[in-house]
Amino acid sequence: MHTLKTKYAELKVPLSINDIIDSHKGKTAIVIANGPSTKSFLSKIKQLATQKDKYCVFVCGTADELFANIGIDMFKEIQPDFWIIANSIQRVENYYDKFNRLGECNGTLAFAIGVDQSINLEKLLNINYFCYNRASPLVSEEEVPLIQSYVQKYTKYSKAYGAGHTVALHMVGFAILSGCKKIFISGVDLDYKTGYFDGKSKNPDSFAHWKDEILMDFKVLSDSAKNIGVEVINLPITSPLTSVMKTFPELS
């Protein structure tokens, strides 16, 4: 680990898991997944997200583009504390200029090992970043423990969540590890046919094959959090998460 001076701040890159654990202890997490049900909560999210003494915000994937499509500058108006990446499209070598805007809000980029193979990460990224293992064939768990194992150890729960067929699972995992005492989730709709919260973007993929497994993993995460006194709350009543965790459609 070393210190890198940027035009925004002096930042340590890359981060270790110890930099993540309890880094936002006692705060309320707002986990913003990209499904259309997030749209109903955007006004309240914008109101609360910049209150950094109380809230910790998690975004994922192409959230920056989705926000831009509806006239919101994610880095100024949402100010994410964590941007979680688990897809092979947003490679650092092609996306670093957008990732580096996290420096404007002192956010952290977390991306899965095996998703990005750029060899000059430290030359391209002028921000805090963390490389996590979600079950990469490129490294053994002995070399880099799974993010799932870190969550299980942190919560002292009897089991770990699974492979993580949606990045939203890892967002909740990072929220738990960050020490948040309450975690609100929006936009986990698990149906790409309904699009994204910008009302424009589409995706031909399907969650159908993984849906039951994903829901079980969310239940494991919710129960893991409960084991250490952390409450995980699904916001939209239309989300399939209503079947596995507490749902309350009011962000506070």
RODO-2510 file (C-alpha; in nm, 4 decimals, decimal comma):
residues 252
     n   res          X          Y          Z
     1     m     0,0000     0,0000     0,0000
     2     h     0,1252     0,3464    -0,0801
     3     t     0,0072     0,7057    -0,0986
     4     l    -0,0766     0,8680    -0,4295
     5     k    -0,1327     1,2423    -0,4651
     6     t    -0,4141     1,3431    -0,6992
     7     k    -0,5818     1,6742    -0,7724
     8     y    -0,8549     1,5689    -0,5274
     9     a    -0,6714     1,4213    -0,2294
    10     e    -0,3952     1,1939    -0,1101
    11     l    -0,5267     0,8446    -0,1651
    12     k    -0,4009     0,5011    -0,0692
    13     v    -0,4062     0,2485    -0,3536
    14     p    -0,4836    -0,0328    -0,3555
    15     l    -0,6851    -0,0891    -0,0395
    16     s    -0,6783    -0,4021     0,1739
    17     i    -0,9774    -0,5709     0,3340
    18     n    -0,8764    -0,4049     0,6619
    19     d    -0,9351    -0,0661     0,4989
    20     i    -1,2892    -0,1773     0,4120
    21     i    -1,3925    -0,3388     0,7405
    22     d    -1,5771    -0,0953     0,9700
    23     s    -1,4827     0,1982     0,7462
    24     h    -1,8401     0,3345     0,7804
    25     k    -1,9258     0,1884     1,1181
    26     g    -2,2675     0,2801     1,2534
    27     k    -2,3949     0,4443     0,9352
    28     t    -2,7021     0,3554     0,7310
    29     a    -2,6248     0,1992     0,3923
    30     i    -2,8192     0,2833     0,0786
    31     v    -2,7643     0,0027    -0,1742
    32     i    -2,8747     0,1239    -0,5169
    33     a    -2,9208    -0,1604    -0,7640
    34     n    -3,0085    -0,0674    -1,1216
    35     g    -3,3570    -0,2130    -1,1611
    36     p    -3,6546     0,0153    -1,2403
    37     s    -3,7917     0,0040    -0,8851
    38     t    -3,5042     0,2327    -0,7791
    39     k    -3,6727     0,5189    -0,9645
    40     s    -3,9436     0,5560    -0,6984
    41     f    -3,6797     0,6267    -0,4338
    42     l    -3,4437     0,8561    -0,6244
    43     s    -3,5780     1,1797    -0,4782
    44     k    -3,5236     1,0554    -0,1226
    45     i    -3,1889     0,8993    -0,2128
    46     k    -3,0646     1,2337    -0,3466
    47     q    -3,1820     1,4034    -0,0286
    48     l    -3,0001     1,1635     0,2044
    49     a    -2,6991     1,0426     0,0050
    50     t    -2,4788     1,3464     0,0607
    51     q    -2,5231     1,3344     0,4398
    52     k    -2,1945     1,1515     0,4791
    53     d    -2,1981     1,1512     0,8576
    54     k    -2,5095     0,9313     0,8509
    55     y    -2,5266     0,7480     0,5180
    56     c    -2,3014     0,5289     0,3056
    57     v    -2,3994     0,4836    -0,0603
    58     f    -2,3306     0,1823    -0,2836
    59     v    -2,3776     0,1820    -0,6614
    60     c    -2,2900    -0,0759    -0,9231
    61     g    -2,2210    -0,1426    -1,2886
    62     t    -2,3230     0,1302    -1,5300
    63     a    -2,5001     0,3390    -1,2656
    64     d    -2,3118     0,6499    -1,3771
    65     e    -2,4617     0,6218    -1,7259
    66     l    -2,8105     0,5442    -1,5968
    67     f    -2,8037     0,8489    -1,3691
    68     a    -2,6724     1,0647    -1,6534
    69     n    -2,9621     0,9477    -1,8720
    70     i    -3,2056     1,1078    -1,6275
    71     g    -3,0044     1,4228    -1,5742
    72     i    -2,8274     1,3293    -1,2497
    73     d    -2,4510     1,3661    -1,2063
    74     m    -2,3806     1,0613    -0,9906
    75     f    -2,0543     1,1967    -0,8543
    76     k    -2,2004     1,5303    -0,7455
    77     e    -2,5595     1,4443    -0,6515
    78     i    -2,5316     1,0841    -0,5270
    79     q    -2,1645     1,0821    -0,4200
    80     p    -2,1203     0,7044    -0,3909
    81     d    -1,8893     0,5729    -0,1214
    82     f    -1,8497     0,2441    -0,3097
    83     w    -1,8840     0,1584    -0,6779
    84     i    -1,8984    -0,2208    -0,7111
    85     i    -1,8094    -0,3818    -1,0447
    86     a    -1,8639    -0,7488    -1,1298
    87     n    -1,8970    -0,7469    -1,5087
    88     s    -1,6412    -0,7915    -1,7850
    89     i    -1,7520    -0,4890    -1,9864
    90     q    -1,6291    -0,2073    -1,7621
    91     r    -1,2591    -0,2806    -1,7847
    92     v    -1,0278    -0,0313    -1,6200
    93     e    -0,8292     0,0241    -1,9389
    94     n    -1,1455     0,1471    -2,1144
    95     y    -1,3333     0,3026    -1,8223
    96     y    -1,0650     0,4536    -1,6018
    97     d    -1,1584     0,8132    -1,6842
    98     k    -1,5081     0,7537    -1,5454
    99     f    -1,3829     0,5505    -1,2497
   100     n    -1,1415     0,8289    -1,1561
   101     r    -1,4325     1,0672    -1,1057
   102     l    -1,4871     0,8820    -0,7778
   103     g    -1,2079     1,1024    -0,6497
   104     e    -1,4525     1,3922    -0,6534
   105     c    -1,6462     1,2295    -0,3686
   106     n    -1,3587     1,0249    -0,2208
   107     g    -1,5337     0,7017    -0,3173
   108     t    -1,3848     0,3536    -0,3501
   109     l    -1,3934     0,1324    -0,6588
   110     a    -1,4258    -0,2411    -0,5900
   111     f    -1,4008    -0,4839    -0,8789
   112     a    -1,3815    -0,8598    -0,8989
   113     i    -1,0545    -1,0362    -0,9722
   114     g    -1,0840    -1,1978    -1,3133
   115     v    -1,3193    -0,9298    -1,4384
   116     d    -1,0375    -0,6878    -1,5188
   117     q    -0,6928    -0,8001    -1,6276
   118     s    -0,5388    -0,4545    -1,6776
   119     i    -0,1777    -0,4729    -1,5643
   120     n    -0,1287    -0,1009    -1,5081
   121     l    -0,4061    -0,0396    -1,2594
   122     e    -0,1966     0,1890    -1,0408
   123     k    -0,1002     0,3982    -1,3421
   124     l    -0,4598     0,4282    -1,4641
   125     l    -0,6505     0,4688    -1,1380
   126     n    -0,6036     0,7788    -0,9226
   127     i    -0,8578     0,6669    -0,6631
   128     n    -0,9030     0,4222    -0,3781
   129     y    -0,9653     0,0775    -0,5233
   130     f    -1,0056    -0,2741    -0,3909
   131     c    -0,9815    -0,6024    -0,5827
   132     y    -1,2117    -0,8704    -0,4426
   133     n    -1,2408    -1,2428    -0,5087
   134     r    -1,5950    -1,3622    -0,5752
   135     a    -1,4785    -1,7124    -0,6916
   136     s    -1,2184    -1,6414    -0,9564
   137     p    -1,0416    -1,9390    -1,1180
   138     l    -0,7323    -1,7172    -1,1441
   139     v    -0,6511    -1,7209    -0,7736
   140     s    -0,7051    -1,9652    -0,4905
   141     e    -0,8993    -1,8728    -0,1791
   142     e    -0,5768    -1,9294     0,0139
   143     e    -0,4171    -1,6474    -0,1868
   144     v    -0,7161    -1,4128    -0,1804
   145     p    -1,0090    -1,5109     0,0441
   146     l    -1,3557    -1,4896    -0,1081
   147     i    -1,5598    -1,1812    -0,0268
   148     q    -1,8249    -1,4311     0,0836
   149     s    -1,5798    -1,5764     0,3373
   150     y    -1,4965    -1,2325     0,4743
   151     v    -1,8672    -1,1652     0,5302
   152     q    -1,9188    -1,5018     0,6984
   153     k    -1,6216    -1,4451     0,9283
   154     y    -1,7313    -1,0905     1,0100
   155     t    -2,0885    -1,1936     1,0966
   156     k    -1,9958    -1,5283     1,2590
   157     y    -2,2860    -1,6844     1,0704
   158     s    -2,3114    -2,0569     1,0022
   159     k    -2,2931    -2,0287     0,6238
   160     a    -2,1715    -1,8005     0,3467
   161     y    -2,3711    -1,6667     0,0564
   162     g    -2,3062    -1,8301    -0,2799
   163     a    -2,1441    -1,7474    -0,6120
   164     g    -2,3125    -1,4107    -0,6449
   165     h    -2,5080    -1,4198    -0,9696
   166     t    -2,5907    -1,0532    -0,9258
   167     v    -2,3573    -0,7757    -0,8168
   168     a    -2,6250    -0,6579    -0,5721
   169     l    -2,5284    -0,9459    -0,3428
   170     h    -2,1725    -0,8158    -0,3182
   171     m    -2,3018    -0,4628    -0,2598
   172     v    -2,4844    -0,5866     0,0497
   173     g    -2,1766    -0,7866     0,1496
   174     f    -1,9594    -0,4740     0,1343
   175     a    -2,2220    -0,2777     0,3292
   176     i    -2,2071    -0,5366     0,6071
   177     l    -1,8264    -0,5398     0,6113
   178     s    -1,8201    -0,1593     0,6216
   179     g    -1,9926    -0,1725     0,9584
   180     c    -2,3274    -0,0249     0,8556
   181     k    -2,5978    -0,0846     1,1162
   182     k    -2,8936    -0,0647     0,8792
   183     i    -2,8957    -0,1484     0,5074
   184     f    -3,1665    -0,0332     0,2642
   185     i    -3,1842    -0,1987    -0,0790
   186     s    -3,3555    -0,0632    -0,3898
   187     g    -3,3713    -0,1830    -0,7497
   188     v    -3,3266    -0,5599    -0,7097
   189     d    -3,6004    -0,6593    -0,9543
   190     l    -3,4259    -0,9614    -1,1135
   191     d    -3,6039    -0,9075    -1,4444
   192     y    -3,4070    -0,7424    -1,7232
   193     k    -3,7191    -0,7345    -1,9407
   194     t    -3,8400    -0,4423    -1,7290
   195     g    -3,5222    -0,2481    -1,8060
   196     y    -3,3347    -0,0167    -1,5716
   197     f    -3,4207     0,2791    -1,3512
   198     d    -3,3459     0,5278    -1,6312
   199     g    -3,6444     0,3926    -1,8252
   200     k    -3,4306     0,3670    -2,1397
   201     s    -3,1572     0,1059    -2,1132
   202     k    -3,2219    -0,2598    -2,1989
   203     n    -3,0450    -0,5901    -2,1427
   204     p    -3,1110    -0,9168    -2,3342
   205     d    -2,9852    -1,1361    -2,0486
   206     s    -3,2098    -1,3156    -1,8017
   207     f    -3,1950    -1,3932    -1,4302
   208     a    -3,4489    -1,6757    -1,4651
   209     h    -3,2003    -1,9613    -1,4323
   210     w    -3,0407    -1,8142    -1,1185
   211     k    -3,3380    -1,6486    -0,9509
   212     d    -3,4026    -1,9055    -0,6759
   213     e    -3,0330    -1,9254    -0,5921
   214     i    -3,0037    -1,5469    -0,5833
   215     l    -3,2987    -1,5166    -0,3464
   216     m    -3,1503    -1,7806    -0,1163
   217     d    -2,8212    -1,5890    -0,1148
   218     f    -3,0035    -1,2698    -0,0181
   219     k    -3,1697    -1,4580     0,2667
   220     v    -2,8298    -1,5809     0,3855
   221     l    -2,6969    -1,2239     0,3772
   222     s    -2,9997    -1,0923     0,5645
   223     d    -2,9679    -1,3629     0,8298
   224     s    -2,5904    -1,3096     0,8502
   225     a    -2,6441    -0,9410     0,9163
   226     k    -2,9135    -1,0140     1,1721
   227     n    -2,6620    -1,2324     1,3561
   228     i    -2,4629    -0,9183     1,4459
   229     g    -2,7597    -0,6889     1,4997
   230     v    -2,7659    -0,5365     1,1503
   231     e    -3,1010    -0,4895     0,9782
   232     v    -3,1337    -0,5400     0,6018
   233     i    -3,4467    -0,3868     0,4491
   234     n    -3,5793    -0,4179     0,0959
   235     l    -3,7531    -0,0984    -0,0168
   236     p    -3,9738    -0,1751    -0,3206
   237     i    -4,2795    -0,3911    -0,2540
   238     t    -4,2588    -0,5114    -0,6161
   239     s    -3,9160    -0,6697    -0,5657
   240     p    -3,8875    -1,0498    -0,5340
   241     l    -3,6787    -0,9805    -0,2226
   242     t    -4,0081    -0,9440    -0,0360
   243     s    -4,0119    -1,3239    -0,0106
   244     v    -3,6823    -1,3492     0,1791
   245     m    -3,6380    -1,0348     0,3882
   246     k    -3,8134    -0,7514     0,5593
   247     t    -3,9714    -0,5013     0,3197
   248     f    -4,0588    -0,1461     0,4161
   249     p    -4,1106     0,1073     0,1339
   250     e    -3,9760     0,4111     0,3147
   251     l    -3,6132     0,5175     0,3170
   252     s    -3,5119     0,6888     0,6387
***
